[in-house]
Amino acid sequence: MDVRDATAGRPESDEAELARFGYTQELRRSLGLFSSFAVAFSYISPTTGIFTLFALGLSTVGGIFFWSWPIVALGQFIIALSFAELASHYPLAGSVYQWGKYLANRPHAWFTSWMYLFAGILTITAVAVTLPLALIPTLDGMGWHIANNLHNQRIVALIGMLLVTLLNVYGVRAVALINNVGVFFEILGMVVFAFVMALFHNHQGVGVVFHSGGTNVTVSTFLVAMFMSLFVIYGFDTASSLAEETRNPRKEGPKAILMAVAGAFIVGGIFLWAALMAIPGSLESGVKDALGPAAIIDANFSNAFATTRDHAQRRRTGRPTRNDHATAPGAANAGGGNAAALPL
């Protein structure tokens, strides 16, 4: 029986509609639109991809690599439109596998599912590898004193994978709750950091996206830099892979897919532009040092924190601080030397 048009335009319950495909309702439908969106957005995870490969794009073509972001986002949004259409016709768990089965045949779906499995393994591995790169320095800064070496990175990555696996085994409701909170703070954090960097730490100017920083920009180098954007914007079909756990999946699944791509593009684009503007020193030095977002944020915010601390110390003691001596007028030429030579 051809099920592609069998349910078109029929207002049926989710369970009855699922039965038309030969499946019984076994999973609990507890996900709404935001939860489905959060699943797809967290799989895209602009934070993970940008923090991982920002340095690649910057060191390859300078600030011009920013333009790979809208190009990739547009291409992926076109693919997302196709995925959204398929998700509305086949609201089944398994997404790509199910689409291949109904659009082509079972052997094609079998190959597609194996390719998708390998892609999932690589994706999970990449995320697990990225986690300790950000988490260990954070914990060390909080006083945990964890060495950022390969051994500890492996341990943190394995612990992270174990915790995530246990959460998924426990049930989708717990995962959805944690994921929703995580996505909310990821979006909030990236946008807030972006605006703070753009407004208070704008060293390069808004036109930085048109400067190469001394790199040789060719089609080949731009395509290499584009890998960062490609590494970020994918996996949005996961919203449809949870169709049997989503309420009204024919409508909510497609919406979540398109919202995830659009949301990742907007949030990631804002953060990329702000991070490029906040590169300390010259753009050429930032390109040479292959600075990543973590280094850019640390360079800007550590100075801000130090200034705030010094002002607080001056108010408490009424005495100038070390930074006041170093930045006082004429200090650079005091004694015929430079500030670095002063006995501070």
C-alpha positions in Angstrom: 0.0 0.0 0.0 1.3 3.5 -0.9 1.2 5.5 2.3 2.7 8.7 0.8 -0.7 10.2 0.1 -2.9 7.9 2.1 -3.1 10.3 5.1 -2.8 13.6 3.3 -5.4 16.0 4.6 -6.8 13.6 7.2 -7.0 14.9 10.8 -6.2 11.7 12.6 -4.6 11.0 16.0 -0.9 10.5 16.0 -1.3 6.8 17.0 -3.8 6.1 14.2 -1.6 7.8 11.7 1.4 5.8 12.9 -0.7 2.6 12.5 -1.1 3.4 8.8 2.6 2.9 8.3 2.4 -0.5 10.1 3.7 0.6 13.5 2.1 0.6 16.9 2.7 3.5 19.3 5.3 2.3 21.8 7.1 5.5 22.7 5.6 8.2 24.8 4.8 11.4 22.9 6.1 14.1 25.3 8.0 16.5 23.0 6.7 19.8 21.8 7.9 22.2 19.3 10.7 23.8 21.4 12.0 20.4 22.6 12.2 19.2 18.9 13.9 22.4 18.0 16.3 22.1 20.9 17.2 18.6 19.8 18.1 19.7 16.3 19.8 22.9 17.5 21.9 21.1 20.0 23.0 18.6 17.3 24.1 21.5 15.2 25.6 23.2 18.3 27.2 26.4 16.9 29.3 26.7 20.1 31.0 23.3 19.6 31.8 23.8 15.9 32.8 27.4 16.1 35.1 26.9 19.1 36.7 23.9 17.4 37.5 25.2 14.0 37.3 29.0 14.2 41.1 29.1 14.2 41.2 27.1 10.9 39.1 29.6 9.1 40.9 32.6 10.6 44.4 31.4 9.8 43.4 30.4 6.2 41.7 33.6 4.8 41.5 35.9 7.8 38.2 37.7 8.5 36.9 36.9 5.0 36.1 33.3 6.2 33.0 34.8 7.8 31.3 34.8 4.4 31.5 31.0 4.3 28.9 31.0 7.1 25.9 32.5 5.1 26.9 30.5 2.0 26.8 27.2 3.9 23.7 28.2 5.8 21.8 29.0 2.6 22.8 25.7 1.0 21.9 23.7 4.1 18.6 25.6 4.5 17.7 24.4 1.0 18.4 20.8 2.1 16.4 21.5 5.3 13.4 22.4 3.1 13.6 19.0 1.5 14.0 17.3 4.9 11.1 19.3 6.3 8.9 18.1 3.4 9.9 14.5 4.0 9.3 14.8 7.7 5.8 16.0 7.1 5.1 12.9 4.9 6.8 10.3 7.0 6.5 11.2 10.7 8.5 8.1 11.8 11.4 7.5 14.1 14.5 6.9 12.0 14.2 9.8 9.6 16.8 9.2 6.9 16.3 5.4 7.0 12.6 5.7 6.7 12.8 8.3 4.0 15.1 6.1 2.0 12.8 3.1 2.5 9.7 4.8 1.2 11.3 6.9 -1.5 13.5 4.2 -2.9 13.6 0.6 -1.5 14.8 -1.3 1.5 18.4 -2.1 0.2 18.9 1.7 -0.3 17.6 2.4 3.1 19.9 -0.3 4.6 23.0 1.4 3.0 21.7 4.8 4.1 21.3 3.8 7.7 24.8 2.3 7.9 26.2 5.6 6.5 24.2 7.5 9.0 25.4 5.3 11.8 29.1 6.0 10.9 28.3 9.7 10.6 26.7 9.6 14.1 29.7 7.9 15.6 32.1 10.4 14.1 29.9 13.3 15.3 29.7 12.0 18.9 33.4 11.4 18.9 34.1 15.0 17.7 31.8 16.4 20.3 33.4 14.3 23.0 36.8 15.4 22.0 35.8 19.1 22.1 34.2 18.9 25.5 37.4 18.6 27.6 39.0 21.4 25.6 36.6 23.8 27.1 35.6 22.1 30.4 39.1 21.4 31.8 40.3 25.0 31.7 36.9 26.1 33.2 37.2 23.6 36.0 40.9 24.6 36.5 39.9 28.2 36.7 37.3 27.3 39.4 40.1 25.8 41.6 39.9 22.1 40.6 43.5 22.1 39.5 43.1 19.6 36.6 46.0 19.4 34.2 45.0 20.0 30.6 46.8 17.0 29.2 45.8 14.2 26.8 45.2 11.7 29.6 42.8 13.9 31.4 41.1 14.9 28.2 40.4 11.3 27.4 39.0 10.7 30.9 36.7 13.7 30.7 35.5 12.7 27.2 34.7 9.1 28.3 32.9 10.4 31.4 30.9 12.8 29.2 29.9 10.0 26.8 28.9 7.7 29.7 26.7 10.3 31.3 25.0 11.1 28.0 24.4 7.4 27.3 22.8 6.9 30.7 20.6 9.9 30.3 19.4 8.6 26.9 18.7 5.1 28.4 16.8 6.7 31.2 14.3 8.3 28.9 13.6 11.2 26.5 11.8 13.4 29.0 14.9 13.8 31.2 17.1 14.4 28.1 14.6 16.9 26.7 14.5 18.8 30.0 18.3 19.0 30.2 18.7 19.7 26.5 16.1 22.5 26.6 17.9 24.2 29.5 21.3 23.8 27.8 20.1 25.2 24.4 18.5 28.2 26.2 21.8 29.0 27.9 23.9 28.3 24.8 21.8 30.8 22.8 21.8 33.3 25.6 25.5 32.9 26.3 26.6 33.2 22.7 24.5 36.3 22.1 25.5 38.0 25.3 29.2 37.4 24.8 28.8 38.6 21.2 27.2 41.9 22.1 29.7 42.5 24.9 32.6 41.8 22.6 31.2 43.9 19.8 30.2 46.9 22.0 33.1 47.0 24.5 36.0 45.1 22.9 35.8 46.1 19.2 39.4 46.3 18.2 39.1 45.5 14.5 35.9 47.3 13.5 32.8 46.0 11.7 34.7 45.8 8.4 37.0 43.1 9.7 34.9 40.6 7.6 36.4 42.2 4.4 40.0 41.9 5.4 42.2 38.9 4.9 44.8 39.7 7.5 47.7 39.2 5.1 46.5 35.7 3.9 46.4 34.7 0.2 42.7 34.4 -0.6 41.9 32.1 -3.4 39.0 29.8 -4.2 41.0 26.9 -2.8 41.8 28.6 0.5 38.3 29.8 0.9 36.9 26.3 0.4 39.3 25.1 3.1 38.1 27.9 5.5 34.5 26.9 4.6 35.1 23.6 6.4 34.4 25.3 9.7 30.9 26.3 8.6 30.3 22.9 7.1 31.4 21.3 10.4 28.7 23.2 12.2 25.5 23.3 10.2 24.4 19.7 9.8 22.4 17.1 11.7 19.2 19.2 11.7 17.2 16.1 10.6 17.4 14.9 14.2 14.2 16.8 15.0 12.4 14.4 12.7 14.2 11.3 14.0 12.1 11.7 17.3 8.8 11.9 15.4 7.3 9.1 17.3 8.0 10.9 20.6 6.7 14.3 19.3 3.2 15.6 19.5 1.7 16.4 16.1 4.9 15.5 14.3 3.7 16.2 10.8 3.6 19.9 11.7 6.1 20.3 14.6 8.9 18.2 13.0 9.3 20.3 9.8 9.0 23.6 11.8 11.8 22.4 14.2 14.1 21.5 11.3 13.8 24.9 9.7 13.9 26.8 13.0 17.1 24.9 14.0 19.0 25.9 10.8 17.7 29.5 10.9 18.5 29.8 14.6 22.0 28.4 14.3 22.7 30.8 11.4 21.6 33.9 13.3 23.2 33.0 16.6 26.4 31.7 15.0 26.7 34.6 12.6 26.4 37.2 15.4 29.0 35.4 17.5 31.4 35.0 14.6 31.3 38.6 13.6 31.7 39.8 17.2 34.6 37.4 17.8 36.4 38.7 14.7 35.9 42.3 15.8 37.3 41.4 19.3 40.6 40.0 18.1 43.2 41.8 20.2 46.1 43.5 18.5 46.4 43.5 14.8 44.4 41.1 12.6 47.7 39.9 11.1 48.9 38.8 14.5 45.6 37.1 15.2 45.9 35.2 11.9 49.5 34.3 12.6 48.7 33.0 16.1 45.5 31.2 14.8 43.4 32.6 17.7 40.3 30.8 18.6 37.2 32.2 20.4 38.5 31.0 23.8 41.7 32.9 23.4 39.9 36.0 22.1 37.5 36.0 25.0 40.2 35.3 27.5 42.4 38.1 26.2 39.6 40.6 26.4 37.7 39.6 29.5 40.8 38.8 31.6 41.9 42.4 31.1 38.5 43.7 32.0 38.4 41.6 35.1 41.9 42.8 36.1 40.8 46.4 35.6 37.7 45.9 37.8 39.8 44.2 40.4 42.3 47.1 40.4 39.6 49.7 40.7 38.1 47.8 43.7 41.6 47.6 45.3 42.1 51.3 44.8 38.8 52.2 46.5 39.6 49.9 49.4 43.1 51.1 50.0 43.2 54.6 48.5 46.6 53.7 46.9 47.5 53.3 43.2 47.8 49.7 41.9 50.5 48.1 39.7 48.4 48.8 36.6 48.1 52.4 37.6 51.9 52.7 37.7 52.3 50.9 34.4 49.7 53.1 32.6 50.5 56.5 34.3 51.3 59.3 31.9 55.0 59.4 31.3 55.6 56.0 32.8 56.7 54.5 29.5 59.6 57.0 29.3 60.4 57.2 33.0 64.1 56.9 33.6 64.8 56.7 29.9 63.4 53.2 29.7 60.1 51.5 29.0 57.3 50.4 31.2 58.5 46.8 31.2 61.7 47.9 32.7 60.1 49.7 35.7 60.7 47.9 39.1 57.0 47.2 39.7 
